Amino acid sequence: MTDEATALIAEYWAVGLFIIAVFTLCALMIGAASLLGGRSRGRSKSLPFESGIVGTGDARQRFSVKFYLVAMLFVIFDIEAVFLFAWAVSVREVGWEGFAGAAVFIFILLAGLVYDSRVGALEWAPRKRGQSPDIVTDR
């Protein structure tokens, strides 16, 4: 062996040993589970089971649009947090111009949140009879 190969082996022997140990441990656990695991079969064993509840109904069940709306609002405000975190990290470098940009960004998102609240996008419960909506639109 050359000196370069010896130096490379001396430097990375721990990584190779770790990889071999991981594969050995995985094989050992899979082998032990197959030898020691139960093999009972039955009608109950083939049913899907999640969170302690046996599933009922169709998997292609329709959901209300409110679920998707809340998911979209979550993504929007989650991305806002990412942008504000990046701004907070570099607040000293960007100065007052960066502060003004962040303030405009927050104001636009706050206006969107107020609009969503006004049109009822954040309300889950149906309106009671006789209760008028907050915004009346003429068409």
C-alpha positions as CSV (number, residue, x, y, z in Angstrom):
1,M,0.0,0.0,0.0
2,T,1.1,3.5,-0.6
3,D,1.3,6.2,2.0
4,E,-1.8,7.9,0.6
5,A,-3.9,4.8,0.9
6,T,-2.7,4.2,4.4
7,A,-3.4,7.8,5.5
8,L,-6.9,7.5,3.9
9,I,-7.6,4.2,5.8
10,A,-6.3,5.7,9.0
11,E,-8.6,8.7,8.6
12,Y,-11.8,6.9,7.6
13,W,-11.7,3.6,9.4
14,A,-14.3,4.7,12.0
15,V,-16.8,5.6,9.3
16,G,-16.4,2.2,7.7
17,L,-16.8,0.4,11.0
18,F,-19.9,2.5,11.8
19,I,-21.5,1.5,8.4
20,I,-20.7,-2.2,9.0
21,A,-22.2,-2.0,12.5
22,V,-25.4,-0.3,11.3
23,F,-26.0,-2.9,8.6
24,T,-25.2,-5.7,11.1
25,L,-27.6,-4.3,13.7
26,C,-30.4,-3.9,11.1
27,A,-30.0,-7.5,9.9
28,L,-29.9,-8.7,13.5
29,M,-33.1,-6.9,14.4
30,I,-35.0,-8.0,11.2
31,G,-33.8,-11.6,11.8
32,A,-34.8,-11.6,15.5
33,A,-38.3,-10.1,14.6
34,S,-38.9,-12.8,12.0
35,L,-37.9,-15.6,14.4
36,L,-39.6,-14.4,17.5
37,G,-42.6,-12.6,16.0
38,G,-46.1,-14.0,16.1
39,R,-47.6,-15.5,13.1
40,S,-51.3,-15.6,13.9
41,R,-53.8,-14.9,11.1
42,G,-57.4,-13.9,11.3
43,R,-60.0,-11.5,10.1
44,S,-59.1,-8.9,12.7
45,K,-55.4,-9.0,11.8
46,S,-55.9,-7.9,8.2
47,L,-58.0,-4.8,9.1
48,P,-56.2,-1.4,9.1
49,F,-55.9,0.0,12.6
50,E,-54.9,3.5,13.4
51,S,-54.7,5.4,16.7
52,G,-56.9,2.8,18.5
53,I,-59.8,3.2,16.1
54,V,-60.9,0.6,13.6
55,G,-61.5,2.4,10.3
56,T,-65.1,2.7,8.9
57,G,-66.4,4.2,5.8
58,D,-64.8,5.0,2.5
59,A,-61.3,6.2,2.1
60,R,-62.4,8.7,-0.6
61,Q,-64.6,10.6,1.8
62,R,-65.4,14.2,1.0
63,F,-64.2,16.9,3.3
64,S,-65.3,20.5,3.8
65,V,-63.5,23.2,2.0
66,K,-62.7,24.7,5.4
67,F,-60.0,22.0,6.0
68,Y,-58.2,23.0,2.8
69,L,-58.6,26.7,3.5
70,V,-57.1,26.3,7.0
71,A,-54.2,24.3,5.5
72,M,-53.5,27.1,2.9
73,L,-53.7,29.8,5.6
74,F,-51.3,27.7,7.7
75,V,-48.8,27.5,4.9
76,I,-49.0,31.2,4.2
77,F,-48.4,32.2,7.8
78,D,-45.7,29.5,8.2
79,I,-43.8,31.0,5.2
80,E,-44.3,34.4,6.9
81,A,-42.4,33.0,9.9
82,V,-39.6,31.8,7.7
83,F,-39.2,35.2,6.1
84,L,-39.3,37.0,9.4
85,F,-36.8,34.7,10.9
86,A,-34.4,35.4,8.0
87,W,-35.0,39.1,8.6
88,A,-34.4,38.8,12.3
89,V,-31.1,37.1,11.7
90,S,-29.9,39.9,9.5
91,V,-31.6,42.9,11.2
92,R,-28.4,44.7,11.9
93,E,-27.1,44.5,8.3
94,V,-30.4,45.6,6.6
95,G,-31.0,48.6,8.9
96,W,-34.1,50.8,8.7
97,E,-34.7,49.9,5.1
98,G,-35.1,46.2,6.1
99,F,-37.3,47.2,9.0
100,A,-39.6,49.2,6.6
101,G,-39.7,46.2,4.2
102,A,-40.6,43.8,7.1
103,A,-43.2,46.2,8.3
104,V,-44.8,46.4,4.8
105,F,-44.7,42.6,4.6
106,I,-46.4,42.2,8.0
107,F,-49.0,44.8,7.1
108,I,-49.9,43.0,3.9
109,L,-50.3,39.7,5.7
110,L,-52.3,41.3,8.5
111,A,-54.6,42.9,5.9
112,G,-55.1,39.4,4.4
113,L,-55.8,38.0,7.8
114,V,-58.4,40.7,8.5
115,Y,-60.0,40.1,5.1
116,D,-60.2,36.4,5.8
117,S,-61.7,37.0,9.2
118,R,-64.3,39.5,7.7
119,V,-65.5,37.1,4.9
120,G,-65.8,34.3,7.5
121,A,-63.0,32.1,6.3
122,L,-61.9,31.5,9.9
123,E,-65.4,30.6,11.2
124,W,-66.0,26.9,11.7
125,A,-69.5,27.0,13.1
126,P,-72.4,27.6,10.8
127,R,-74.3,30.9,11.3
128,K,-77.5,30.8,13.4
129,R,-80.7,31.5,11.6
130,G,-81.5,35.2,11.4
131,Q,-77.9,36.2,12.0
132,S,-76.8,38.5,9.2
133,P,-73.3,38.1,7.8
134,D,-70.6,40.8,8.5
135,I,-70.2,41.8,4.9
136,V,-73.2,42.0,2.5
137,T,-72.4,41.8,-1.2
138,D,-74.9,42.9,-3.8
139,R,-74.7,41.0,-7.1
